[in-house]
Amino acid sequence: MKRLICFFVTAIILSANISNAQKPGYVLVIHGGAGNITPERITPEKKVLFEQKLEEALAAGEKVLSAGGCALDAVVAAVQVMEECPLFNSGKGAVFNAEGKNELDASIMDGKTMKAGAVAGVMTIKSPVEAARRVIDSSAHVMLAGRGAEEFARVQGLEIVDPSYFYTEESWQEYLKVKARIETEGRKGTVGAVALDMKGNLAAATSTGGMIYKKYGRIGDSPIIGAGTYANNESCAVSCTGHGEFFIRNSVAFDVSARMLYLGETVEKASGYIINEKLKNQGAAGGLIALDKDGNIAMPFNTNGMFRGYVKKGEKIQVYVFR
């Protein structure tokens, strides 16, 4: 009898150890946009600034995850750091539309509940990603747009700012140059984050100022669930950046999950195919970050560079700029 009891105790301990070994702990991945990011366009001094801000965003999200917080809170914390930084095309420093105004979009999705929230075309909400989070928590809808979204945010007690808050001289000068050429070209990128918390739940969030010199009212992929943002505990969490129209047409974020679930592909294979073959063959530029339920990371892009980084439990923060 004693031997039998010892056998079962040993089996339970081994089973627990195997289970713990299979758990990746927490993981957080972020991006700050993809595009023509080269050493010729990004000075060494500015590269350091980007790297520092990426590290700060990762640290903010990791603080939530390491304390046992949920993935949804972690992606919000990471994205908000980038929304407040004029280096990126989200929140303060967002690019200007054809009217010389800032129109902001954001979305977020919970892989556990499959609930999602988004705001589009907002001009006075300081943190669009926080507004998207409130759409999940405090409304029966998925997406709110324009003045309705702003009124919702005000009622929710979020910080409302004058549109001048989003202005930066760099973005304005870039707008003037593009306006003179009548083309859509810019160096700033959309921001996003995907996270896996210690309970095994995934979440994704994306925030952007959209395409520079866009037609007012234009909505890209960032606030659209399944196009620019997607999360499902059964597969992965995804945040995209790039030419939004193509990401919408191809339902890119959802497609990564679908290929994993229906074809049995890994997150690396699924996302790599979509970005480097499917989209590239269509002439679409961009990239994405993806994180599967086992903590595996993918950060493919078909441009010269993508601001990106990640952190895993027990490991140092890693950030990258160029290819």
N, C-alpha and C positions, 0 to 999 in steps of 0.2 A: 504493500500500500504506500509506504514512504517513497519507494522508487517511482511509483505512478504519480504521486503528488509532485515530486521533484521534476518529473518529465513534463507535466503540464505547466508548472511554474516557469521552467526553462523555455518551453515553447512560447508562452505568453511574452516573456522578456524579449526573445528573439524576434517575435512578431512585431513588438512595439519598436524595437530598434530598426527593423527593416522599414516600418511605416515612417518613422522619423527620418530615416536616411532618404526616403523618397520625397519628403517634403522639401521644397526649395527654400522655405522661409519666405521672406518678402523680396520682391523685385520691383524696380521702378525704372522706366525708360522714358526719355523725353526727346522732343525735337524742337528746333527753332526755325524750321523752314529749309527747303532745298532750292537750289538754283545755280546760277553762274558764280559759284563761290570758289574763287581761286586766289593764290598768293598775290596775283597782280591787282586784284580788286579789294582784297582785305589786307590792310597793312599789318605788320607784326604787332604793333601796339593795339590795334583794334581786335585782332585775333585773341589777344590776352583778355580783353574786356569781355568778349563773347564767351570764352572759356570760363571766366570767373562767374559770369551770370548763369551759365549752364550748371556749374557746380553748386551755386546758391539755390537754384531751383530744385536740383536733385536732393540737396541737403534738407530743404523744406519738406519735400515729400517723404524723405526717409525718416524724418523726425516723427511723422505721423505713423508710418508703418512699424518702426522699431518699438513704438510704445503700444503696439497692438491695435492701432487704429485701422479703419477700413480703407480699402483701395479707393473708394469714391472720394473720401476726404483727402487722400494723398494726391490724387491727380489734380484736384482743385488747388491745393496748396502749391504744387509745383507750377501749374499754369499761371497762377496769380503773380508769382515772382516775375515771370516773363511778360505778363500783361502790364506790369508797372515799369518795365524797362524799355526805353525808347530805341534800343537796338533791334527790337523785333517788330513784326507787323501784327501787333495785337495790342489793344488798349492804348496806353500812351505811346505816341509815335507811330500809330497806324497810318497807312497810306491814305491819300485823298482820292475821292471819286472825281468824276468829270466836272462836278459843280464846285470842287474845292472843299468838300466836306468829308468828315470821317463817318463811315457806316460800318458798324461792327457786328460780327456774327460769332456764335459759340455754341457748342453742344457737349453733352456728357451722357454716358450710359453706364448702367450698373449691370455687370455680367451675372450677378446672382439672381436678381429679380427681373431682368430684361427691361426695366423701366428706363426711360430716356427723357431728356429735356433739352430744349434748344431755344435760342433767341436769334433773331436776324434783323439786320438793318437798324440797329439801335445806335443812338447818337449821344446819350447822356448817362448811361450806366457805366460807372467806373470799372467794375469787374464783370464783363459779360459772362464769364464761366460760372461765377457765383449766381448770376441770374438764371442761367441754364439749370444749375443745381436746384434752385428754388422752384423751377417749373416742375421738376420731379416731385419734390417734397410737398408743394403747396398748391398744386393745380391738378385738374383732371386732363390736361392736355400734354402734348409733346413739344410743340413749337409755338412760340408767340413772336410776333414781328412788330417792328416800328413803334409807334406811339403806344399801342396796347401793351407791348412788352415793357416799355419804360414806365407806364403807369402801374403795371403789376409789380415791377421792381420797387417803385416808390412805396406802394402799400406794404410791401414785404420789409421795408425798412433798410433796403440796400442804399449804399451811398450814390447819390445822384450828383453829377457834376455838370458844369457848363461845358459845351462842346469844345471850348478853347483848351480844356485840360489835355485833350488828346494831341494838340498841336505841338510839333517840334520843328525847328528851323530846317533840319536835315530832310524831313519828310516833305516839307513845303517846297524846298528847292528842287527836290526830286520830282515833285508834281509839276512844277513849272517847266522843267526840262522835258518831261514826257508830254506835257500839253503842247509845247512848241513843236515837238516831233510827231504828235498825234499817234503815239504807239504805246503799247503796254509793256513797259520794261521796268524792273525794279530790283533792288538788292535785298530788301527785307523779306522775312518769311513768316508764315503762319506758325503758331506754336501749338504743342500738344503733349500729352502725357498718357502713358498706360501703366497700370500697376497691378500687382498681385499681392494681396495681404496674407498675413499668417494664418488666416482661416481658409485660404484657398479661393478667395473671391477676386474676380477681375473687374477692372473699371477702365474707362477711356474718356479723355476730354480733349477738345480742340478749340482754339480761339484765334480769331483773325480779323484783320481790317479789310480783307478781300484783295482784289486785284487793283493795282494802281491805275487811276484814270478810268475806272469802270463806269459804265452807264449807271446813273443813280437808280437805286432799287434793285440792282443786280445782286443775286444771291449765289454764292459758290457752293462747294461741297461741304465746307466746314460745319455748318449747322445742321446738315442733313444726315440723319441716322441711316447708316448703311452705305453712305457715300464717303463721307470724311471721317466718321466716327462709328465704332461698333464694339460691343463687348458681349461675350457669352461665356459663362463659366464652363461650358462643354467644349469650348474650342480656344478662343483667344480674345484679346483686346487690341484694337487697332486705332491709330490716329494718322491721318494723311496730310500731305502738303504738296501743292503743285497746281497745275492748270485745272481748276475746279470743274469746268464743263465736262472734261473727259472723265474725271473721277465720279461725277454724277451719272453719266451715261453708262459707265461700267460697274456701278455699285461696288466700287473697289473695296471699301472696308468690309462689307458683308461678303464679298467674293472670297476674301482670304479665309474667313470662317467656313464658308460653304465648301471650298476645296479641301479644307482639312477634314470636315465632317463627312462629305460625300465621296471624296477620292482617297481619303486616308493620307493626304500629304502632310509633311511637317510644316511648321509655321515658316521656316526658312524657304522651303521649296515653293509653297503657295504664294507667299509675298514676293519672292524673287521672280517667279514667272510673270506675275501680274505687272510688276514695275518694269522689269528689264526686257520682257518680250511683248506681252499684250499691249501695254500702254506705249512703249517705245515704238512699236510697229505702227501705232496710230499717230505718231508724232507728238505725243503728250509727254511733257517734262514734269518730274516730281519724284516723290519718295514717300515712305511711310515708316512708322515704327509699329512693331507687333510683338505681343508677349503671349505665350500659350499658358495653359493651366499648370504646366510642369515647370514654368520659369524659364523656358527657352526664349531667346530674344532674336528678332530679325529687324534690321534697319536698312533695307535696300533703297537705293535711289539711282536714277539714270541721268543725273546732272553732274556738274563738276564737283559739287560738294553739298553737304547737308549738316547744319548745326544739330548735334545729337549727343546723347550720353546715356549712361545707365548706372545703377548701383544695385548690388545684391547684398543680402544679409551677410555680414562678416567680411565683406570685400570693400576695397577703396573705390571711390567715385571715379568713373572714366568718362571723359568728354572728347569729342572729335569735331573737326571743322571741315577739312578737305577730304578728298577721296583717299 
